[in-house]
Amino acid sequence: MQIHETAFVVSTYRSYFEEISKDIYAKLWNNEATDALIPNILESISKDEAILHSLRNRFFYERMISFFTENNGGTLINFGSGFSMYQFLINDNVSTIEIDQKDIIEYKKERIDDWINQGKLPRREIRYTAIDFNQSTEEEIIDTLQPLIKKRPVFILVEGVLFFLTSKTTDKLFRVFNRLQNQGGLVGSVSYLPEVKETSVYNRLLHYFDSNNNTNDSFNHQTITNSFYKNIEGYLLEEHIDEFELAKIYAPDNIIKSKTDILNENMYILRKS
Ligand SMILES: C[S@@+](CC[C@H](N)C(=O)[O-])C[C@H]1O[C@@H](n2cnc3c(N)ncnc32)[C@H](O)[C@@H]1O
């Protein structure tokens, strides 16, 4: 599976549980090639993947709504935005900067512009930027993004991306976040804890990637400790919750018996100090 296919897959997951994800536009991205991949993923890795990704989306959706309501707008910068649609779901006084690899970002802009012109999506202020986080330097990323920030405060999201990156690239991104935000800005981040490596479900995920990688698309399999988030320069860890706990809040009818049976991702909210 190529990295861009993962963006289609998680978007399709959100469309399966609209009432949980609150992403009423995710289904616009649904397509036959992705539909054909999903049954095998759910069967060979875990049947809960779709609902877990919808819970993750719901968590950040709620945090963004609160943040932008409290601050009467601002800017959302979505690092590795894939086919996320928060910009159409949250307050209309928010500007969004979408960042991803060139092929994804160009395709996304083209489709979104069409859908806005056809009245399928509301108009929003959106800027699209192609950046490869591995290739670009800290200065290059700052120089590209700084002039695009027209409204403050800034909410930065890095969702479903750190797994694919090295710790060196991750450290670079957090230095970038620190330089882009003013005091009070928030970062929302998602990652796996190192202990997930002991679970069979995680090993099934790695096996799936290995056995379905027909393009030799190489990427890392990063896990991150809680202490990493407690020690990021310029930030205070404000909130930490995992998908197992989120299910109790937003999907109480879908009881998940054990944390170790699922690909239990951790969500973090950091405040710039
Ligand atoms: C699993 S998708 C998640 C997309 C979106 N954030 C979401 O949650 O729906 C991972 C995204 O990270 C992007 N990505 C991975 N590595 C990247 C890199 N080195 N530079 C820029 N984007 C990257 C991929 O292109 C893809 O869109």
The ligand as a Tripos MOL2 file, in Angstrom:
@<TRIPOS>MOLECULE
LIG
   27    29     1     0     0
SMALL
NO_CHARGES

@<TRIPOS>ATOM
      1 C1         -2.8010    8.2620    6.8900 C.3       1 LIG1
      2 S1         -2.7450    9.7510    5.9680 S.3       1 LIG1
      3 C2         -3.5640   10.8270    7.1180 C.3       1 LIG1
      4 C3         -4.2100   12.0070    6.4200 C.3       1 LIG1
      5 C4         -5.0160   12.9400    7.3050 C.3       1 LIG1
      6 N1         -4.1810   13.6660    8.2460 N.3       1 LIG1
      7 C5         -6.0940   12.1870    8.0220 C.2       1 LIG1
      8 O1         -5.9740   11.9530    9.2310 O.co2     1 LIG1
      9 O2         -7.0820   11.8300    7.3680 O.co2     1 LIG1
     10 C6         -1.0510   10.2570    6.0680 C.3       1 LIG1
     11 C7         -0.7560   11.5210    5.2910 C.3       1 LIG1
     12 O3          0.5610   11.9700    5.6100 O.3       1 LIG1
     13 C8          1.1760   12.4200    4.4240 C.3       1 LIG1
     14 N2          2.6360   12.2880    4.5600 N.ar      1 LIG1
     15 C9          3.3220   11.1840    4.9140 C.ar      1 LIG1
     16 N3          4.6580   11.4280    4.8770 N.ar      1 LIG1
     17 C10         4.8000   12.7160    4.4860 C.ar      1 LIG1
     18 C11         5.9360   13.5540    4.2360 C.ar      1 LIG1
     19 N4          7.1790   13.0980    4.3670 N.pl3     1 LIG1
     20 N5          5.7200   14.8360    3.8350 N.ar      1 LIG1
     21 C12         4.4560   15.3150    3.6820 C.ar      1 LIG1
     22 N6          3.3350   14.5560    3.9120 N.ar      1 LIG1
     23 C13         3.5020   13.2870    4.2900 C.ar      1 LIG1
     24 C14         0.6410   11.4670    3.3680 C.3       1 LIG1
     25 O4          0.8210   11.9590    2.0490 O.3       1 LIG1
     26 C15        -0.8010   11.3080    3.7760 C.3       1 LIG1
     27 O5         -1.6600   12.2390    3.1890 O.3       1 LIG1
@<TRIPOS>BOND
     1     1     2 1
     2     2     3 1
     3     2    10 1
     4     3     4 1
     5     4     5 1
     6     5     6 1
     7     5     7 1
     8     7     8 2
     9     7     9 1
    10    10    11 1
    11    11    12 1
    12    11    26 1
    13    12    13 1
    14    13    14 1
    15    13    24 1
    16    14    15 ar
    17    14    23 ar
    18    15    16 ar
    19    16    17 ar
    20    17    18 ar
    21    17    23 ar
    22    18    19 1
    23    18    20 ar
    24    20    21 ar
    25    21    22 ar
    26    22    23 ar
    27    24    25 1
    28    24    26 1
    29    26    27 1
@<TRIPOS>SUBSTRUCTURE
     1 LIG1         1 GROUP 0 **** ****
